[in-house]
Amino acid sequence: MTIRNVTIGDQFINTTDRKSKRVSTVIDFLETKSVLTGEVLKTEVVCVKDYIGQELKSIVSFTTVLRNRV
Protein backbone atom coordinates (compact mmCIF):
# COMPACT_ATOMS: atom_id res chain seq x y z
CA MET A 1 0.00 0.00 0.00
CA THR A 2 1.36 3.42 -0.96
CA ILE A 3 -0.07 6.78 0.09
CA ARG A 4 1.61 10.05 -0.95
CA ASN A 5 4.84 8.28 -1.98
CA VAL A 6 5.13 6.49 1.38
CA THR A 7 4.90 2.69 1.45
CA ILE A 8 4.48 0.31 4.36
CA GLY A 9 7.99 -0.95 5.12
CA ASP A 10 9.77 2.33 4.27
CA GLN A 11 12.51 3.12 6.77
CA PHE A 12 13.70 6.53 7.94
CA ILE A 13 15.70 8.21 10.70
CA ASN A 14 13.76 10.91 12.51
CA THR A 15 15.65 14.15 13.18
CA THR A 16 15.49 13.49 16.94
CA ASP A 17 17.21 10.09 16.47
CA ARG A 18 20.13 11.14 14.27
CA LYS A 19 22.77 10.69 17.00
CA SER A 20 21.50 7.29 18.13
CA LYS A 21 20.86 6.17 14.52
CA ARG A 22 17.56 4.52 15.50
CA VAL A 23 15.65 3.57 12.38
CA SER A 24 11.85 3.78 12.26
CA THR A 25 9.74 1.63 9.95
CA VAL A 26 6.33 2.56 8.50
CA ILE A 27 3.78 -0.05 9.62
CA ASP A 28 0.37 1.47 8.86
CA PHE A 29 -1.67 4.51 7.84
CA LEU A 30 -4.48 6.11 9.86
CA GLU A 31 -7.31 7.90 8.10
CA THR A 32 -9.54 10.42 9.82
CA LYS A 33 -12.91 10.63 8.06
CA SER A 34 -15.80 13.04 8.36
CA VAL A 35 -18.75 11.48 10.19
CA LEU A 36 -21.20 13.35 7.98
CA THR A 37 -19.72 12.89 4.51
CA GLY A 38 -17.26 9.99 4.89
CA GLU A 39 -14.61 12.16 3.22
CA VAL A 40 -11.01 11.53 4.31
CA LEU A 41 -9.92 14.63 6.25
CA LYS A 42 -6.33 13.57 6.98
CA THR A 43 -4.05 10.58 6.71
CA GLU A 44 -1.18 9.94 9.13
CA VAL A 45 1.78 7.56 9.12
CA VAL A 46 2.18 5.06 11.96
CA CYS A 47 5.75 3.90 12.56
CA VAL A 48 7.62 1.64 14.94
CA LYS A 49 11.20 1.78 16.25
CA ASP A 50 13.33 -0.16 18.68
CA TYR A 51 14.14 1.74 21.87
CA ILE A 52 16.24 -0.06 24.49
CA GLY A 53 14.72 -3.41 23.54
CA GLN A 54 11.15 -2.11 23.42
CA GLU A 55 8.99 -1.42 20.37
CA LEU A 56 7.74 2.16 20.33
CA LYS A 57 4.89 3.10 18.01
CA SER A 58 4.27 6.70 17.02
CA ILE A 59 2.57 8.87 14.42
CA VAL A 60 4.70 11.02 12.12
CA SER A 61 4.13 13.26 9.13
CA PHE A 62 4.61 12.20 5.51
CA THR A 63 7.27 14.89 5.04
CA THR A 64 9.33 13.48 7.93
CA VAL A 65 9.39 10.06 6.23
CA LEU A 66 10.12 11.48 2.77
CA ARG A 67 12.96 13.77 3.93
CA ASN A 68 14.71 11.25 6.15
CA ARG A 69 14.44 7.97 4.25
CA VAL A 70 17.25 5.46 4.74
N, C-alpha and C positions, 0 to 999 in steps of 0.2 A: 504494500500500500504506500503510495506517495502523495503527499499533500504539500503544495508550495515548495517543491524541490527538496523536501525532506522525506526520507524513507525510513521505515522501521529497520533498525539495525545500524543506522548511521552512528558514527562515533565522533565525539568532539571533546575538547578541553575547555571548560568554562574559564573565564578570565580570573575568577577567584581561586582556581586550582592550578594555575600555571606553575607555581613553584613546586607543588607536590606531584605534578604530572598525573593527577587522577583523571582517568578517561570516563566520560559518561556515554551511555548508549541509549538511543531512542527506542522505547518499548511500546508506545501507544500514542494515540491522539485523542483529545477530549473535545467534544463539540458542545457548545452552549447554544440551545435553540430557543426561539421565541415560543412561549406557550400558546399564544393566539394564532400565529401564522405558520409555525413549524420551520420558519426560516433560520438558517444557521447564522448566529450573531457573531461568534468567534470560535476559533479552533486553537487549541494549545497543544504543546508537545510535552509528553510525559517521558522522563528519562530516569535511568538508574545508574548508580555508581557505587564502587566499593569504598567504604570508609572504615578503616581499622577493623576489617573482617566483617563488617555489617553492610547490608544492601540498603542504600538510601534512595528513595524515590522522590522526585521533585518535578515541578512544572517549569519549563523555560520557554523563551520566545523563539520563533523561527529564525530570527536574525542572529541570535546567539549560536544556534546550531550551524547556520550557513557560514558565518564568519570564522568559526573556530573548529572546523572539521579537521579530523586527523587524516 
